[in-house]
């Protein structure tokens, strides 16, 4: 964390640890949010029972063993994830098991490629606004100075005056596609610099709130001086991140139960709540619900006395983004390309990773076989495209992006077709459920949860996980942990003032 304008949200004050008859706390979900909550609660002395329905930890950043056709034992995951330097709370969680930061390795660039031949790069750029904007305008083939007069300055300047949560009052009623059309960015810039980013939320801009797009642009470009470059996991996610965190939880006295789903959570019983699971019943003093959208809705539907009618309606209204596809190929020939590129204009293909350029396990397989491990992502797959067609079209576009793959033989392949990421549509912010619920000892966590801070994706999961634990600890008079975010408003006062003058003119 190098940004001197990063914002600290102090932890609730209190005594350092729980003592006496310590509470039993059920944490439902072993993804990033659940791991953050469970870790902090266990550190403060709670009797934590963590339930994860999958057989592995990490949620949508988890991984599992598989064996290839050539007999190699490898780890399959749900795909590439970028650990941006702005992810202060996620990195605080990871430091519990990786204090020296060796589990992550830096990527040298964030290249964006368009099918027309346009290329953008963020390597070597200044990281602080407005200098990063000026450098991007000077270097980018997709932004040209002569295009600027055609833009709508009133709409564009809103990106320079983002404040959280105020931006939701201004822009949440618009979808991102409508907002981008109002700004009138040059077509190529629109495709590369904005749609590539918006689709990282697993949704087409027409299905996404313009406020979420503006907050995303603030987090990664205009509001933080950490820059757009990022780190990636040097080992498969379980090896370097989640298995060590699970071990730490066990050492802290937590009971980590993988492969066990939660069926319902009801008030009452021997303690405040009765948690019914696939392997029995737990009496709990508090509950953290850190499930994904479908899991949360299923639990609430099965728990008719949980919460009140308004809160239950908020949960019922949560939506998931369209399906996405992750296709990983073990090829018999090397692919000497960047570790990662974002793409636009290549049909369904949104990015390509060459895992053996950065991940130890993939690098070892490539060194042993002379091949390469390539992963393709397609987000927001249209409803009229099934998995088989999506696989075929992603592979065809790979051979367009990297023509040398046309002659490669596929040693083996794995595909993950999922539809479980939260959707943030226009107008949805006001009624999105928050960390707190109608019951003081029931809290929510996860990237689906509203929190009035500029955080997104994995960082929103970690932030809400810690915030949920903070809230429960505060009920027992125990101190929690500080939270950190990028600045909550545009970092350049002159630019903010210009944006506000334009709006009031």
MIDREN-149065 format. One record per residue (C-alpha): residue number from 1; chain; x, y, z. Coordinates in Angstrom, 3 decimals. Example, Ala and Ser with C-alpha at 12.3 -4.5 7.8 and 13.67 -1.06 7.14 Angstrom:
2
<1, A, <12.300, -4.500, 7.800>>,
<2, A, <13.670, -1.060, 7.140>>,
//
This chain:
505
<1, A, <0.000, 0.000, 0.000>>,
<2, A, <1.774, 3.088, -1.263>>,
<3, A, <-1.119, 5.524, -1.737>>,
<4, A, <-0.858, 8.264, 0.876>>,
<5, A, <-4.524, 9.095, 0.250>>,
<6, A, <-5.753, 5.584, 1.039>>,
<7, A, <-8.596, 5.728, 3.538>>,
<8, A, <-8.541, 3.935, 6.878>>,
<9, A, <-11.835, 2.886, 8.439>>,
<10, A, <-10.953, 2.297, 12.103>>,
<11, A, <-11.948, -0.937, 13.753>>,
<12, A, <-14.534, -0.834, 16.515>>,
<13, A, <-12.798, -0.312, 19.852>>,
<14, A, <-12.953, -2.942, 22.564>>,
<15, A, <-11.045, -5.497, 24.523>>,
<16, A, <-8.531, -7.599, 22.571>>,
<17, A, <-10.197, -11.020, 22.807>>,
<18, A, <-13.352, -12.854, 23.733>>,
<19, A, <-13.178, -14.565, 27.097>>,
<20, A, <-15.329, -16.644, 29.412>>,
<21, A, <-18.111, -18.578, 27.670>>,
<22, A, <-16.974, -17.651, 24.156>>,
<23, A, <-19.632, -17.615, 21.424>>,
<24, A, <-20.057, -20.265, 18.771>>,
<25, A, <-20.163, -18.633, 15.333>>,
<26, A, <-21.166, -20.453, 12.157>>,
<27, A, <-19.584, -19.119, 8.973>>,
<28, A, <-21.462, -20.347, 5.910>>,
<29, A, <-19.206, -20.306, 2.850>>,
<30, A, <-15.478, -20.881, 2.503>>,
<31, A, <-14.732, -18.364, -0.220>>,
<32, A, <-12.745, -15.186, 0.329>>,
<33, A, <-15.507, -13.503, 2.344>>,
<34, A, <-16.062, -16.494, 4.618>>,
<35, A, <-12.330, -17.018, 5.112>>,
<36, A, <-11.856, -13.355, 6.048>>,
<37, A, <-14.698, -13.477, 8.586>>,
<38, A, <-13.656, -16.816, 10.031>>,
<39, A, <-10.008, -15.798, 10.343>>,
<40, A, <-10.699, -12.579, 12.235>>,
<41, A, <-13.298, -14.188, 14.503>>,
<42, A, <-11.000, -17.098, 15.332>>,
<43, A, <-8.108, -14.704, 16.014>>,
<44, A, <-10.310, -12.942, 18.559>>,
<45, A, <-11.104, -16.197, 20.331>>,
<46, A, <-14.511, -17.192, 18.935>>,
<47, A, <-15.398, -20.857, 18.445>>,
<48, A, <-15.735, -20.782, 14.658>>,
<49, A, <-17.331, -23.528, 12.593>>,
<50, A, <-16.778, -22.915, 8.869>>,
<51, A, <-18.996, -24.732, 6.367>>,
<52, A, <-18.126, -25.001, 2.675>>,
<53, A, <-20.294, -27.110, 0.387>>,
<54, A, <-17.424, -27.759, -2.041>>,
<55, A, <-14.575, -30.062, -1.060>>,
<56, A, <-12.087, -27.169, -1.318>>,
<57, A, <-11.745, -23.638, 0.061>>,
<58, A, <-11.559, -20.439, -1.969>>,
<59, A, <-15.026, -20.303, -3.508>>,
<60, A, <-14.842, -18.905, -7.032>>,
<61, A, <-11.060, -18.630, -6.604>>,
<62, A, <-10.744, -22.237, -5.458>>,
<63, A, <-9.119, -25.215, -7.146>>,
<64, A, <-9.120, -28.993, -7.183>>,
<65, A, <-6.983, -31.915, -8.311>>,
<66, A, <-7.397, -33.545, -11.709>>,
<67, A, <-5.318, -35.989, -13.754>>,
<68, A, <-4.519, -35.381, -17.408>>,
<69, A, <-4.546, -37.924, -20.200>>,
<70, A, <-0.738, -38.101, -20.035>>,
<71, A, <-0.908, -39.102, -16.371>>,
<72, A, <0.104, -35.700, -14.989>>,
<73, A, <-1.467, -34.630, -11.697>>,
<74, A, <-2.496, -30.968, -11.984>>,
<75, A, <-4.782, -28.438, -10.345>>,
<76, A, <-7.832, -27.095, -12.156>>,
<77, A, <-9.403, -23.790, -11.125>>,
<78, A, <-12.183, -21.557, -12.296>>,
<79, A, <-9.726, -19.348, -14.081>>,
<80, A, <-7.343, -16.451, -13.978>>,
<81, A, <-7.739, -13.813, -11.250>>,
<82, A, <-5.891, -10.507, -11.017>>,
<83, A, <-4.750, -9.454, -7.538>>,
<84, A, <-4.573, -5.677, -7.947>>,
<85, A, <-2.378, -3.643, -5.619>>,
<86, A, <-5.516, -1.726, -4.515>>,
<87, A, <-6.837, -4.867, -2.813>>,
<88, A, <-5.685, -3.777, 0.635>>,
<89, A, <-8.037, -5.942, 2.695>>,
<90, A, <-7.566, -9.069, 0.606>>,
<91, A, <-3.820, -8.659, 0.907>>,
<92, A, <-4.161, -8.181, 4.664>>,
<93, A, <-5.902, -11.551, 4.779>>,
<94, A, <-3.202, -13.198, 2.662>>,
<95, A, <-0.423, -11.768, 4.835>>,
<96, A, <-1.616, -14.060, 7.622>>,
<97, A, <-0.034, -16.955, 5.720>>,
<98, A, <2.246, -15.132, 3.289>>,
<99, A, <3.898, -12.259, 5.186>>,
<100, A, <6.645, -11.828, 2.577>>,
<101, A, <4.280, -11.726, -0.387>>,
<102, A, <5.852, -14.707, -2.150>>,
<103, A, <2.519, -16.297, -3.050>>,
<104, A, <1.911, -13.603, -5.661>>,
<105, A, <4.057, -12.609, -8.617>>,
<106, A, <3.889, -9.401, -10.639>>,
<107, A, <2.640, -9.285, -14.209>>,
<108, A, <4.704, -6.853, -16.323>>,
<109, A, <1.765, -5.408, -18.260>>,
<110, A, <-2.001, -5.317, -18.695>>,
<111, A, <-2.187, -5.485, -22.512>>,
<112, A, <-5.508, -4.974, -24.303>>,
<113, A, <-5.914, -6.232, -27.870>>,
<114, A, <-8.686, -5.441, -30.346>>,
<115, A, <-9.456, -7.584, -33.388>>,
<116, A, <-8.954, -4.515, -35.611>>,
<117, A, <-5.304, -4.492, -34.600>>,
<118, A, <-5.420, -1.788, -31.914>>,
<119, A, <-3.220, -2.441, -28.898>>,
<120, A, <-3.141, -0.696, -25.531>>,
<121, A, <-0.583, -1.176, -22.764>>,
<122, A, <-0.298, 0.071, -19.196>>,
<123, A, <3.330, -0.867, -18.594>>,
<124, A, <5.609, 1.997, -17.628>>,
<125, A, <2.787, 4.495, -17.212>>,
<126, A, <2.461, 6.903, -14.299>>,
<127, A, <0.067, 5.525, -11.716>>,
<128, A, <-1.519, 8.731, -10.400>>,
<129, A, <-4.226, 10.921, -11.948>>,
<130, A, <-4.090, 13.129, -13.937>>,
<131, A, <-0.669, 12.048, -15.185>>,
<132, A, <-1.818, 8.514, -15.949>>,
<133, A, <-4.683, 9.903, -18.060>>,
<134, A, <-2.371, 12.224, -19.987>>,
<135, A, <0.135, 9.426, -20.569>>,
<136, A, <-2.621, 7.106, -21.759>>,
<137, A, <-3.958, 9.738, -24.175>>,
<138, A, <-0.462, 10.315, -25.527>>,
<139, A, <0.374, 6.627, -25.993>>,
<140, A, <-2.904, 4.959, -26.829>>,
<141, A, <-3.842, 4.265, -30.454>>,
<142, A, <-7.486, 4.147, -29.404>>,
<143, A, <-7.625, 7.635, -27.845>>,
<144, A, <-6.691, 10.498, -30.119>>,
<145, A, <-6.640, 14.155, -29.171>>,
<146, A, <-8.737, 15.060, -32.212>>,
<147, A, <-11.508, 12.793, -30.906>>,
<148, A, <-11.920, 14.727, -27.669>>,
<149, A, <-14.119, 17.592, -28.995>>,
<150, A, <-16.734, 15.053, -30.092>>,
<151, A, <-17.133, 13.717, -26.555>>,
<152, A, <-19.821, 14.834, -24.130>>,
<153, A, <-17.824, 16.659, -21.426>>,
<154, A, <-20.641, 16.742, -18.877>>,
<155, A, <-21.008, 12.961, -18.961>>,
<156, A, <-17.263, 12.271, -19.190>>,
<157, A, <-16.352, 14.562, -16.309>>,
<158, A, <-18.464, 12.486, -13.928>>,
<159, A, <-15.644, 9.944, -14.026>>,
<160, A, <-13.377, 12.599, -12.506>>,
<161, A, <-15.756, 13.354, -9.645>>,
<162, A, <-16.662, 9.909, -8.380>>,
<163, A, <-17.599, 9.761, -4.719>>,
<164, A, <-18.858, 6.706, -2.880>>,
<165, A, <-21.682, 6.267, -2.124>>,
<166, A, <-22.844, 9.509, -3.819>>,
<167, A, <-22.129, 8.221, -7.331>>,
<168, A, <-24.949, 5.723, -6.926>>,
<169, A, <-27.442, 8.553, -6.477>>,
<170, A, <-26.256, 10.047, -9.762>>,
<171, A, <-25.636, 7.066, -12.015>>,
<172, A, <-27.218, 3.899, -10.649>>,
<173, A, <-30.398, 4.543, -12.637>>,
<174, A, <-28.448, 4.226, -15.915>>,
<175, A, <-26.931, 1.117, -17.403>>,
<176, A, <-23.264, 1.255, -18.352>>,
<177, A, <-23.925, 0.953, -22.102>>,
<178, A, <-26.273, 3.943, -22.025>>,
<179, A, <-23.756, 5.960, -20.049>>,
<180, A, <-20.893, 5.112, -22.421>>,
<181, A, <-23.072, 6.151, -25.362>>,
<182, A, <-23.766, 9.467, -23.674>>,
<183, A, <-20.051, 10.073, -23.121>>,
<184, A, <-19.393, 9.416, -26.843>>,
<185, A, <-15.970, 7.888, -26.423>>,
<186, A, <-14.246, 6.995, -29.702>>,
<187, A, <-15.456, 3.563, -30.793>>,
<188, A, <-12.135, 1.795, -30.369>>,
<189, A, <-11.543, 3.364, -26.966>>,
<190, A, <-15.062, 2.410, -25.934>>,
<191, A, <-14.392, -1.231, -26.818>>,
<192, A, <-10.935, -1.528, -25.316>>,
<193, A, <-10.721, 0.781, -22.334>>,
<194, A, <-14.265, 0.385, -21.037>>,
<195, A, <-16.069, -2.728, -22.245>>,
<196, A, <-13.048, -4.876, -21.374>>,
<197, A, <-13.202, -3.544, -17.822>>,
<198, A, <-16.970, -3.734, -17.469>>,
<199, A, <-17.071, -7.337, -18.664>>,
<200, A, <-14.726, -8.269, -15.834>>,
<201, A, <-17.942, -8.066, -13.790>>,
<202, A, <-19.211, -10.985, -15.934>>,
<203, A, <-21.916, -8.886, -17.559>>,
<204, A, <-22.452, -6.955, -20.760>>,
<205, A, <-22.485, -3.161, -20.172>>,
<206, A, <-26.205, -3.087, -20.998>>,
<207, A, <-26.860, -5.296, -17.942>>,
<208, A, <-24.630, -3.376, -15.537>>,
<209, A, <-25.164, -0.228, -13.489>>,
<210, A, <-23.319, 2.831, -14.783>>,
<211, A, <-22.456, 3.637, -11.174>>,
<212, A, <-20.623, 0.314, -10.841>>,
<213, A, <-18.660, 1.099, -14.010>>,
<214, A, <-17.730, 4.547, -12.676>>,
<215, A, <-16.650, 3.099, -9.324>>,
<216, A, <-14.593, 0.463, -11.105>>,
<217, A, <-12.854, 3.138, -13.192>>,
<218, A, <-12.223, 5.113, -9.997>>,
<219, A, <-10.734, 2.110, -8.157>>,
<220, A, <-8.380, 1.010, -10.890>>,
<221, A, <-7.490, 4.174, -12.771>>,
<222, A, <-8.531, 7.630, -11.558>>,
<223, A, <-8.969, 7.232, -7.816>>,
<224, A, <-5.880, 5.274, -6.805>>,
<225, A, <-2.175, 5.688, -7.460>>,
<226, A, <-1.532, 1.949, -7.197>>,
<227, A, <-1.863, 1.650, -10.983>>,
<228, A, <-3.526, -0.873, -13.278>>,
<229, A, <-0.810, -3.500, -13.155>>,
<230, A, <-1.495, -6.472, -10.935>>,
<231, A, <-0.130, -9.648, -9.403>>,
<232, A, <-1.143, -13.245, -10.001>>,
<233, A, <-0.857, -16.407, -7.936>>,
<234, A, <2.543, -18.043, -8.391>>,
<235, A, <1.085, -21.453, -7.495>>,
<236, A, <-2.414, -22.861, -8.019>>,
<237, A, <-4.775, -21.094, -5.638>>,
<238, A, <-5.171, -23.917, -3.103>>,
<239, A, <-1.431, -24.489, -2.692>>,
<240, A, <-0.278, -20.955, -2.012>>,
<241, A, <-3.390, -19.310, -0.551>>,
<242, A, <-6.407, -21.239, 0.705>>,
<243, A, <-4.913, -24.458, 2.057>>,
<244, A, <-2.507, -22.436, 4.241>>,
<245, A, <-5.417, -20.265, 5.427>>,
<246, A, <-7.436, -23.368, 6.228>>,
<247, A, <-4.492, -24.724, 8.208>>,
<248, A, <-4.180, -21.439, 10.075>>,
<249, A, <-7.866, -21.576, 10.984>>,
<250, A, <-7.432, -25.080, 12.323>>,
<251, A, <-4.451, -23.975, 14.397>>,
<252, A, <-6.596, -21.151, 15.815>>,
<253, A, <-9.133, -23.742, 16.973>>,
<254, A, <-11.685, -23.348, 14.191>>,
<255, A, <-13.576, -26.337, 12.847>>,
<256, A, <-13.269, -26.257, 9.042>>,
<257, A, <-15.826, -28.532, 7.386>>,
<258, A, <-15.517, -28.816, 3.613>>,
<259, A, <-17.950, -30.843, 1.557>>,
<260, A, <-20.745, -29.875, 3.954>>,
<261, A, <-23.617, -27.695, 2.767>>,
<262, A, <-25.901, -25.664, 5.031>>,
<263, A, <-29.594, -26.391, 4.559>>,
<264, A, <-31.217, -23.827, 6.854>>,
<265, A, <-30.602, -21.309, 9.634>>,
<266, A, <-33.379, -20.731, 12.122>>,
<267, A, <-33.728, -18.587, 15.210>>,
<268, A, <-33.855, -20.325, 18.543>>,
<269, A, <-32.701, -23.602, 19.970>>,
<270, A, <-29.970, -24.146, 22.535>>,
<271, A, <-28.406, -20.811, 21.445>>,
<272, A, <-29.655, -17.960, 19.226>>,
<273, A, <-29.611, -19.987, 16.008>>,
<274, A, <-29.969, -23.558, 14.870>>,
<275, A, <-27.882, -24.318, 11.786>>,
<276, A, <-28.965, -27.462, 9.951>>,
<277, A, <-26.354, -28.999, 7.667>>,
<278, A, <-25.710, -32.125, 5.664>>,
<279, A, <-23.959, -33.705, 8.641>>,
<280, A, <-26.053, -32.576, 11.592>>,
<281, A, <-27.216, -29.568, 13.589>>,
<282, A, <-25.173, -26.797, 15.208>>,
<283, A, <-26.354, -24.458, 17.954>>,
<284, A, <-24.747, -21.082, 17.229>>,
<285, A, <-24.667, -17.687, 18.922>>,
<286, A, <-24.105, -15.874, 15.619>>,
<287, A, <-24.038, -16.638, 11.902>>,
<288, A, <-22.114, -15.196, 8.967>>,
<289, A, <-23.807, -15.952, 5.662>>,
<290, A, <-21.018, -15.765, 3.076>>,
<291, A, <-22.633, -17.876, 0.360>>,
<292, A, <-22.994, -16.975, -3.309>>,
<293, A, <-26.277, -15.613, -4.691>>,
<294, A, <-27.910, -18.969, -5.330>>,
<295, A, <-26.672, -20.439, -2.069>>,
<296, A, <-27.869, -17.461, -0.033>>,
<297, A, <-31.295, -17.484, -1.640>>,
<298, A, <-31.617, -21.230, -1.089>>,
<299, A, <-30.768, -20.956, 2.614>>,
<300, A, <-33.131, -18.015, 3.173>>,
<301, A, <-35.934, -19.785, 1.294>>,
<302, A, <-35.456, -22.791, 3.591>>,
<303, A, <-35.393, -20.629, 6.737>>,
<304, A, <-38.833, -18.965, 6.880>>,
<305, A, <-38.325, -17.253, 10.244>>,
<306, A, <-34.979, -15.683, 9.333>>,
<307, A, <-34.915, -11.897, 8.985>>,
<308, A, <-37.976, -9.810, 8.179>>,
<309, A, <-40.106, -9.504, 5.054>>,
<310, A, <-38.171, -6.545, 3.608>>,
<311, A, <-34.792, -8.193, 4.027>>,
<312, A, <-36.022, -11.496, 2.622>>,
<313, A, <-37.321, -9.645, -0.420>>,
<314, A, <-33.903, -8.034, -0.928>>,
<315, A, <-32.274, -11.450, -0.921>>,
<316, A, <-34.918, -12.876, -3.265>>,
<317, A, <-34.286, -10.069, -5.762>>,
<318, A, <-30.567, -10.790, -6.093>>,
<319, A, <-29.610, -11.888, -9.600>>,
<320, A, <-26.713, -13.761, -11.144>>,
<321, A, <-24.788, -12.676, -14.212>>,
<322, A, <-25.058, -14.668, -17.469>>,
<323, A, <-22.999, -17.840, -17.877>>,
<324, A, <-19.257, -17.665, -18.446>>,
<325, A, <-16.844, -20.231, -19.774>>,
<326, A, <-13.270, -20.996, -18.734>>,
<327, A, <-11.481, -23.349, -21.149>>,
<328, A, <-7.985, -24.576, -20.269>>,
<329, A, <-5.860, -26.457, -22.793>>,
<330, A, <-2.658, -28.388, -22.278>>,
<331, A, <-0.952, -28.137, -25.694>>,
<332, A, <1.982, -30.077, -27.121>>,
<333, A, <3.711, -26.949, -28.467>>,
<334, A, <4.965, -23.819, -26.691>>,
<335, A, <3.024, -20.566, -26.896>>,
<336, A, <5.558, -17.789, -26.452>>,
<337, A, <3.111, -15.008, -25.611>>,
<338, A, <2.333, -12.713, -22.653>>,
<339, A, <1.010, -14.286, -19.491>>,
<340, A, <-2.255, -12.402, -19.944>>,
<341, A, <-4.072, -10.256, -22.492>>,
<342, A, <-7.543, -8.746, -22.461>>,
<343, A, <-9.327, -8.924, -25.805>>,
<344, A, <-12.152, -7.129, -27.580>>,
<345, A, <-13.824, -7.818, -30.895>>,
<346, A, <-12.871, -11.519, -30.908>>,
<347, A, <-16.401, -12.915, -30.770>>,
<348, A, <-16.959, -14.471, -27.307>>,
<349, A, <-13.304, -14.325, -26.212>>,
<350, A, <-12.570, -11.837, -23.397>>,
<351, A, <-9.033, -12.770, -22.355>>,
<352, A, <-6.242, -15.282, -22.838>>,
<353, A, <-3.756, -16.498, -20.223>>,
<354, A, <-0.599, -18.520, -20.812>>,
<355, A, <-0.247, -20.085, -17.381>>,
<356, A, <3.246, -21.473, -17.858>>,
<357, A, <4.538, -17.909, -18.033>>,
<358, A, <3.784, -17.320, -14.351>>,
<359, A, <2.402, -20.364, -12.504>>,
<360, A, <4.911, -22.868, -11.138>>,
<361, A, <2.825, -25.989, -11.706>>,
<362, A, <2.020, -25.081, -15.321>>,
<363, A, <5.638, -24.065, -15.936>>,
<364, A, <6.855, -27.440, -14.671>>,
<365, A, <4.433, -29.291, -16.965>>,
<366, A, <5.511, -27.177, -19.957>>,
<367, A, <9.201, -27.713, -19.198>>,
<368, A, <8.704, -31.467, -18.910>>,
<369, A, <6.637, -31.848, -22.095>>,
<370, A, <7.781, -28.979, -24.307>>,
<371, A, <4.190, -27.749, -24.448>>,
<372, A, <2.147, -24.916, -22.974>>,
<373, A, <-0.927, -24.344, -20.802>>,
<374, A, <-3.383, -21.843, -22.264>>,
<375, A, <-6.618, -20.624, -20.698>>,
<376, A, <-9.502, -18.809, -22.409>>,
<377, A, <-12.283, -16.806, -20.773>>,
<378, A, <-15.626, -15.878, -22.275>>,
<379, A, <-17.864, -13.733, -20.072>>,
<380, A, <-21.566, -12.961, -20.372>>,
<381, A, <-22.255, -15.720, -22.904>>,
<382, A, <-25.470, -14.914, -24.842>>,
<383, A, <-28.531, -16.936, -23.917>>,
<384, A, <-28.750, -18.562, -27.365>>,
<385, A, <-25.215, -20.025, -27.109>>,
<386, A, <-24.767, -23.342, -25.323>>,
<387, A, <-21.572, -24.643, -23.753>>,
<388, A, <-20.528, -26.737, -26.733>>,
<389, A, <-20.820, -23.844, -29.161>>,
<390, A, <-19.057, -21.505, -26.736>>,
<391, A, <-16.122, -23.934, -26.452>>,
<392, A, <-15.808, -24.150, -30.229>>,
<393, A, <-15.962, -20.389, -30.745>>,
<394, A, <-13.434, -19.625, -27.997>>,
<395, A, <-10.963, -22.071, -29.528>>,
<396, A, <-11.465, -20.588, -33.000>>,
<397, A, <-10.741, -17.115, -31.666>>,
<398, A, <-7.634, -18.338, -29.864>>,
<399, A, <-6.251, -19.469, -33.221>>,
<400, A, <-6.953, -15.980, -34.568>>,
<401, A, <-5.270, -14.233, -31.647>>,
<402, A, <-2.326, -16.656, -31.511>>,
<403, A, <-2.082, -18.296, -34.965>>,
<404, A, <0.655, -20.697, -33.833>>,
<405, A, <-1.963, -22.621, -31.832>>,
<406, A, <-3.588, -23.846, -35.071>>,
<407, A, <-0.908, -26.501, -35.400>>,
<408, A, <-0.906, -27.571, -31.756>>,
<409, A, <-2.293, -30.881, -30.539>>,
<410, A, <-4.461, -30.760, -27.438>>,
<411, A, <-2.972, -33.126, -24.855>>,
<412, A, <-5.973, -32.571, -22.602>>,
<413, A, <-8.557, -29.938, -21.779>>,
<414, A, <-10.865, -28.849, -18.978>>,
<415, A, <-13.890, -26.555, -19.166>>,
<416, A, <-15.797, -24.702, -16.462>>,
<417, A, <-19.265, -23.454, -17.460>>,
<418, A, <-20.689, -21.448, -14.569>>,
<419, A, <-23.396, -18.923, -13.784>>,
<420, A, <-22.957, -17.882, -10.166>>,
<421, A, <-21.448, -14.393, -10.185>>,
<422, A, <-23.583, -11.536, -8.805>>,
<423, A, <-25.182, -9.129, -11.262>>,
<424, A, <-25.331, -5.404, -10.471>>,
<425, A, <-28.061, -4.038, -12.757>>,
<426, A, <-29.109, -0.426, -13.110>>,
<427, A, <-31.241, 0.696, -10.184>>,
<428, A, <-30.300, -2.204, -7.938>>,
<429, A, <-27.995, -0.516, -5.434>>,
<430, A, <-30.607, 0.896, -3.059>>,
<431, A, <-32.186, -2.497, -2.353>>,
<432, A, <-29.030, -4.605, -2.340>>,
<433, A, <-28.647, -6.359, 1.027>>,
<434, A, <-25.923, -4.994, 3.292>>,
<435, A, <-23.627, -6.546, 5.879>>,
<436, A, <-26.096, -5.881, 8.684>>,
<437, A, <-29.459, -7.661, 8.753>>,
<438, A, <-32.591, -7.318, 10.916>>,
<439, A, <-30.931, -9.614, 13.470>>,
<440, A, <-27.923, -8.173, 15.296>>,
<441, A, <-26.168, -11.547, 15.325>>,
<442, A, <-26.773, -12.477, 11.681>>,
<443, A, <-24.546, -10.795, 9.078>>,
<444, A, <-23.852, -11.114, 5.367>>,
<445, A, <-20.528, -11.116, 3.518>>,
<446, A, <-19.452, -11.558, -0.083>>,
<447, A, <-19.043, -9.681, -3.334>>,
<448, A, <-22.839, -9.649, -3.698>>,
<449, A, <-23.183, -7.480, -0.570>>,
<450, A, <-23.540, -3.704, -0.604>>,
<451, A, <-20.912, -1.802, 1.305>>,
<452, A, <-20.580, 1.963, 0.858>>,
<453, A, <-16.880, 1.891, -0.011>>,
<454, A, <-15.013, 1.868, -3.364>>,
<455, A, <-14.261, -1.868, -3.503>>,
<456, A, <-15.065, -4.530, -6.091>>,
<457, A, <-14.717, -8.210, -6.955>>,
<458, A, <-12.300, -10.114, -4.663>>,
<459, A, <-11.666, -6.974, -2.611>>,
<460, A, <-15.370, -6.486, -1.958>>,
<461, A, <-15.516, -10.082, -0.739>>,
<462, A, <-12.597, -9.599, 1.658>>,
<463, A, <-13.830, -6.194, 2.841>>,
<464, A, <-17.356, -7.376, 3.620>>,
<465, A, <-15.942, -10.484, 5.276>>,
<466, A, <-13.889, -8.412, 7.705>>,
<467, A, <-16.762, -5.923, 8.137>>,
<468, A, <-19.136, -8.756, 9.070>>,
<469, A, <-16.693, -10.044, 11.685>>,
<470, A, <-16.199, -6.501, 12.994>>,
<471, A, <-19.923, -6.092, 13.455>>,
<472, A, <-20.273, -9.309, 15.438>>,
<473, A, <-17.204, -8.621, 17.566>>,
<474, A, <-18.597, -5.201, 18.398>>,
<475, A, <-21.692, -6.864, 19.848>>,
<476, A, <-19.445, -8.515, 22.446>>,
<477, A, <-17.275, -5.438, 23.047>>,
<478, A, <-14.235, -6.867, 21.238>>,
<479, A, <-12.048, -4.901, 18.846>>,
<480, A, <-12.031, -5.823, 15.182>>,
<481, A, <-9.655, -4.920, 12.369>>,
<482, A, <-9.140, -1.705, 10.442>>,
<483, A, <-10.399, -1.602, 6.871>>,
<484, A, <-8.661, 0.281, 4.054>>,
<485, A, <-9.853, 1.520, 0.675>>,
<486, A, <-8.701, 3.725, -2.135>>,
<487, A, <-9.892, 7.354, -1.694>>,
<488, A, <-13.673, 7.587, -1.504>>,
<489, A, <-13.769, 10.485, -3.978>>,
<490, A, <-11.741, 11.731, -6.960>>,
<491, A, <-8.187, 12.408, -5.867>>,
<492, A, <-7.577, 15.635, -7.872>>,
<493, A, <-9.471, 18.633, -6.372>>,
<494, A, <-9.157, 20.762, -9.524>>,
<495, A, <-10.679, 18.009, -11.649>>,
<496, A, <-13.491, 17.475, -9.153>>,
<497, A, <-14.214, 21.191, -9.153>>,
<498, A, <-14.237, 21.310, -12.962>>,
<499, A, <-16.701, 18.429, -13.078>>,
<500, A, <-19.013, 20.105, -10.583>>,
<501, A, <-18.875, 23.462, -12.368>>,
<502, A, <-19.793, 21.759, -15.607>>,
<503, A, <-22.796, 20.054, -14.020>>,
<504, A, <-24.051, 23.258, -12.415>>,
<505, A, <-23.596, 25.352, -15.607>>,
//
